[in-house]
Structure formats: structure tokens, C-alpha cells
Amino acid sequence: MFRLDAAGLNWPRAIVFLDAALVPMLVLWAIGHEQYLLSALFGLLFAALDDPGGSYRHRAVHVSAFSLVGAGVTALGFGIGGDAWGWLVLAAFGVTLVAGLAVAFEVRSLATALLLNIWFIVALALAFQLHHHHARLTNHIWAQVLAWAGGAALWMAVTFVEWLVRGRGDRPQPVPELPGDTSQQRPTWPVITFAAIRAAAVAGACALAFGPDLSYGYWIPVATVIAMKPSLEQPTLVAAQRLVGALVGAAAASLLILLPAGETGTKLFAVTRGLEVVAIVLLMHAVAVRLWNYALYCGAVAAGVLILVSLPQRANYHVEGYRVLWTVCGVAIGLGLMLLASRFAGEEGEEKDTDEDEET
């Protein structure tokens, strides 16, 4: 579960991410619009994680397409964040279903779709929270989209400088997030069924969170989408690492968010800014350890996400139990999907054997 691969550490890319992340953080602090920081950071982070390596032209085209789709996802998430919760559930189902069916192209496409799927759920959570609990804050959809696109563009800019400094050579291609066969997969019935059930699980988690407007309820869908097995092809060990990572990250976030509890004035301001820096450092470590240990990577992503989403809402000791409960609920949904996946994987194996026998 926690076996380390020394060759998987990527500190240079992590340092590049940290250097770039300081730019939107300081700019948004200076102009007093911290509500757009999460979009900028995740545009930057997911562009870094989805960077395929190789020639710079190939990287620029790939990241540009990724940022364009991500901008659309951002607009959708923040556009419906203030609508009735049923629309949020329906949108979560649709986006998750499309992301799950991306395996029909190749596993690399599924990894890209998974990043966008996670971001959409996070965007929904933040938009819902800003609309229902922080209506006094200005939250323009176009500004959130611009922040996301700006974060992705910033990654392309700093990697362009890095490419020039390194002599304009090709960068090594990182190992795909989902190891194994990267060829195109035929959308078999078990694969389609599992993708639909996975989408229904995320939609159900959103219904639990946004329907009754539970205190910190958005932790349920965030924990669910991070912990869930994304496809039948993902190995059981990697899926288990996702579950454990989600729990570890949520536990760390719960403890850190308690730091400003009971504080007011300048001390609250200082601690809040400090937690934003901590979240950025956690995301930097996620970039570094993605291939070093997958459980630690998922834990760092979960902790960074939950800290940044939860900062606009004042923490107190009374809601600590809610956060733990909602995290357990989200991870339990992910565990149920993992058990279902083993059943569907067996059915898919039988279907492939039958097809091979018929061809023979």
C-alpha cells in the first residue's frame, strides 16, 4: 500500500509548480479576490498533472486542449452552482458518465477525464458554498473561467521557459496515471454498466450533500470522486490506495482546518493565509510523489482540495464530527464501487474469453 518507488519522485516539476502557484496567490491576495484562487490553482495543478511530456509542441497542444475543456467544465460548475440541487445532481451524473466512458479511447484519455471530473465536483462544491453561505462575496462565472484558464496558461508559460533553459529538448514522458494497457478499449457492456453505476454513485453523493444542505456536506462528493475506482482496468492495489489516500487527506485537512477555530481579527486573517500556503505546499507534494506512492499522492490532493474549499466557511469544533462522518460516507461509496468493479471485471473477462473462442 505504501511501497515507495524512488525513481518516481519528480521534484523539478514540483518546484516549477510551486514557483508558478505563488503568482496567482500573491496577485489575488493583493487585489482582494481570494475566491478565485482555487480555480487558478487547480487550472495550474491539473495542467501540470496532465502534461504528457515529449516535444514542447505536443505538450502545448495537449495542455491547450485540456485547458479549453476545463474552462467549459468550470463555466458549467459555477454556472449552475446556485440553481436547484437537482440540476447539480443531474450535471454530476452526466459529467461523471462521460468521464467514465473516456476509457473507450485509451487509458490516457481516462486519466485526463478523471482530472476534469474531480475538478467539476470541486467547482460545484465551491460554487454551491459561495452562493448559499457567502452571498456577500462577488463571484463572477467569467472570472472563475478566466482564473482556471490563467492557471493552465501559466503552466505552459513556465514550462516554455524551462524548455528554453534546458536547450529546447524533449522532456521524458511520465508514466500514465492508470498503469497497464494504453491501447483503445472496446466499450463492452460491463464497462458501460460500471461507468453508469459510478456516475449514479457520484450523483447520489451530490444529492446527499446539496439536497438537505448538510453542514460541510460537500465533503461527501469530493471524498467519493477522489476515492472511487475510475474504471474496471485499474488494478485493485491502486484502487485501494485511492481509498486510503482519501481518508488520510481528509483526516489531515480536518485537523488543519481547526487551527483558525475561535480566532478573530488579524490572527484569523494570518492563520487563513497560512493555511492557503499549506494547501499549495500539499499540492506541490502531490505533483512530486504522484509516481512515488499513489496513496500519498491521493492524500495530498484530497487534503489540498478540502482545505481550499473549506476556508471560506468558518470552522468550529462542533462540525468536526460532521466532516469525519461525511468523509467516511464518501469513502464508503468508493469502497462499494471497488467491490462492484471486481464483479464486473469478472464478467468482462468471461465476455472476452467468449469472443476469443468465437474468433478461434
N, C-alpha and C positions, 0 to 999 in steps of 0.2 A: 504493500500500500504506500509506504513512504520510502521506497528504494530510490536512491539518487543516481542520476546519470551525469557524471562530471562533465562529459562532453556537451551536455545540453544547456549549460549556463551561457547566457548571451548578455554580458554586462555592457558591451559597447552600444548595443541597440537600446538597452535600458537607460543608459546615461543620455543618449540622444533624446529619448522620450522625456526624461526629467528636464533637460535643458529647455526643450520646446514647451513643456507644460507650465513652466514658470511664466511664460509670456502672457497667455490669456488670464492666468491667475492674477498677476500684478495689474494688468490692464483693467480687468473687471473690478478689482478692488478699488482702483483709482477712480473709476467713473461711477462706482456705487451700484453696479448691476450684477451682483453675485448670483442671481437666479439663472443666469445664462452660463455659469461656469461649468455645470455638469455636462451640458450639450457640447461645449467646446472641448472638454477633457475627453469625452468618450468618442468624439469625432477623431481626435488625435490618437487615442489609445487603440481603437479598433482598426484605424488605418495602419497603425504600426503592427498590430497582430495579423492583419490580413495581407501585409506586404509580402509578395511571393518570392522576392529575390530575383536574381538573373540580371539582365541588362536594364539600365535605367529606363529606357523607353518602354519596355514591357511592364516594369513596375509602375511607371507613371500612368499608363493606360489603365492598368488593372485597378489601381487605387482611385483614379478619377471616376471610373465606372462605379466602384464601391461607394465613394462619397456621394455620387449623384443619387443612387438608390437609397442610401442612408438619409439624404436630405428629404426624399419623399416620405420615408418612414417617419422621420422627425415631424414633418408637417402633419401627417396623419395622426400621430400620437398626441401632439399638443393641440391639434385642431379639434379633436373630439373629447379631450380631457375634461371639459366642463359640461359635456352632454349627459343625458341619462345613462345610468350604468349599463343598461342593456346594450347600448351601442359599443361600449368599451369591451364587453364580453364578446360580442359578435366580431369586432375587429381583431381581438386577440386570437380568436379561433381561426379566422381567415389567414392572418399573417403566419401563425404557427403551422398551419396546414401547408401553406406554400413553402415554408422553410423546410418542413419535413420531407416534402416531395422533391426537393432540390437534389436528393441523392440519385435521382434518375439521370442526372447529367454526369456527375462524378463526385467522389468524396470531398474533393477540394471545394466544390460548389456548395456542398452541405455545410462545411466548416464556415464558409463566408455567410451563408444564410443563417446559420446559428448565431453568429455575432450580431447580425441585424435583428434577429428575433429577440435576443436578450435586450438589445438597445430599445426596441419598441416597447417591451414590457416596462423597462425603467422609465422611458419617456411618458408612458401612460400614468405610472405611479406618481412621477413628479408633477405632471400636468393636473392630475386629479387633486393632489395635495395643495398646489398653488391656487387652484380655483376654489376649492371648498374650505380651506383653512387659512389661506393667506391672500384673500381677495384684494387687500390693500396694495399688494405688490404688483407692479406693472409686468405683464407677461405677454409680449407680442409673439405671435407664431413665427412671423418672418424673422424676428431676432433670434429665436431658437434655431431656426433652419440655418441662418447665417452663422451662428456660433458653431454648429456642427460642421458645416462646410468649411468654415475657417480653420477648425481644428485639423481636419483632414488635409487642407491645403498647406497648413503649417508643417505637417509631417513630410509632405512632398518637397517643401522648400528646404527643410533641414537635411533631408536625405540627398537632395541635389547638391548642397554644399559639401556633404560628406563624400559624395561620388566624385566631385571635383578634387577634393583634398587627397583622395585615395588613388588618383591617377585615372579616373573615368573607367575603371574596370568593373566587370560584373560582380555582383555580390552573391554569395552562396545561397542556394535556395533552402529555406528552413524546412524541417520535417513537417508534413501536414498534421493538423490537429487530430485528425482521425486516422491513425495508422492502419495500414493494410492495403488492400487493392484499391487503386485510384482510378480504375477504368470505369467506363459508363455502366451503370447498373440498370437492369431491366426492372420496371416498376411492377413487380409481382403483387398478387393480391395480399399476402401477408404484410408486405412493405406499405402498401396503400392503407390497409386497415390500421396498422400500427401508427402511421402518420396521423390518421383521423382521430384515433383514440388519444394520442399525445396532444393534439390540438384541443380536443374536448377537455382534457385534464387542465391545460393552461386556462381555457375559458372558464372552467369551474372554479379554479383558484381565483381568477379575477372577479367572478360573481360573489365568492365568499368575501373578498376584500372590499369591493366597491359597492355592492348591493346594500348591506347593512351599514356601510361606512364605519368599519371597525377601527378602533384606535390602533395605529400602526399596522392596519390590515394589509397594506401593500407589501409587507414583508412576505406574505404567502405567495403571490405570483412570482416575485423576484427570486425567492428561495426555490420555488418549483422549477422555473425555467433554467436556473443555473445547475440544479441538482439532477434534472431529468436526463435519462439516456436519450440522445437525439435520433438514433437510428438503430436498426437491427444489426448493422455491421460493426458497431462499436463494441470492442471487447468488454467482457464482464468486469475485469480489473479496472479499466479506465472508467467505466460507469460507476463502480464503487468509489473510485477516487473523487468523482464529481459529487457524490452524496456526502462523503466525509469532508471534502473541501467546503461545501456549502455550510455544513454545521460549524466547522472551525471558523470560517469567515464571519458567520452570523454571531457566534459567541464573542469573537474579538470586537466586532462592531458594537454589540450590546454593552460591553464594558467601557469602551471608549466614549460612546455617546453619553454615558452617565457623568462624565467629567464636568460638563457645564451645569449639571442639575443644581438648582438652588443659587446659582450665581446671577449677578445682575451688573448692569453698568459696564464699565471698561473691562472688568475681569471677564465677564461673559463674552464680550467682543474679542478679547485676546484669546480665550480658550477656543472659541468658534473658529477663528482664523488658524489657530494651531491645528485643529482637527482637519481643516481643509488641506493643510500641508501634509499631515499624516496620511490622509487618503491618497494624495498624489504619490507619496513615497511607496505606499502599498501597491498602487497601480504600476509604479516603476518596477517593483519586485516581481509583479505578475509578468511583465514583459521579459524580465531576466530569467525566471525559473520555469517558463512555460514548458520547456522540454527537459528540464532538470528533474522536476517532480510534478505530475499533473494535479495531485491533490493540493499541494501548496499553491499552485497557480490558481485553481478554482477558489481556494480560500482567500487569496489576496484580492481577486476580482470581487468576490462576494463582500468582503469587508469594505473595500473602497466604495463600491456601489451603495451599500446600505448606509455608510457614514454620510456620503454626499447627499443622498436622497433625504435622510432624516434630519440634517442640520437645520432646514427651515422650520421644523416643528420642535418646540421646546421639549426637552427631555425631563423626566422626573422619575423618582424611584417607584412610583405606583404602576407605571406602564412596563416595567422591566419584565414582569411575568407575561404580559401580552406579547412582547417581542419574542420571547422564548417559545411561547405556545404557537405563534404563527409560523415561526421558523420550522418547528417540528412538524406542523401541518404540511408546509410546503415540501419538506424533505420526505415526509411520508408519502406524498403524492408521487414524488420522483422514485421512491423505492417500489411503489406499486407498479409504476411503468416499467421499471427494470425487471420485475418478476414476470410481467406480461410479455416483455420482449423475449425472454428465454423461450416462452411457449410459441410465439410467432416465428422465432428463429428456427425452431424445430420444424414447424410447418413449412417454412420456406425451403429448408434443407430437403424435406421429403418431396416438395414440388420440383426442385432442381433435379433430384435423382430420377423422378418420373420422366422429366423432359429429356434427360440424358439417355434413359432407357429407350424412349420413343425414337430419338435420333439414331441410336445404335440399331 
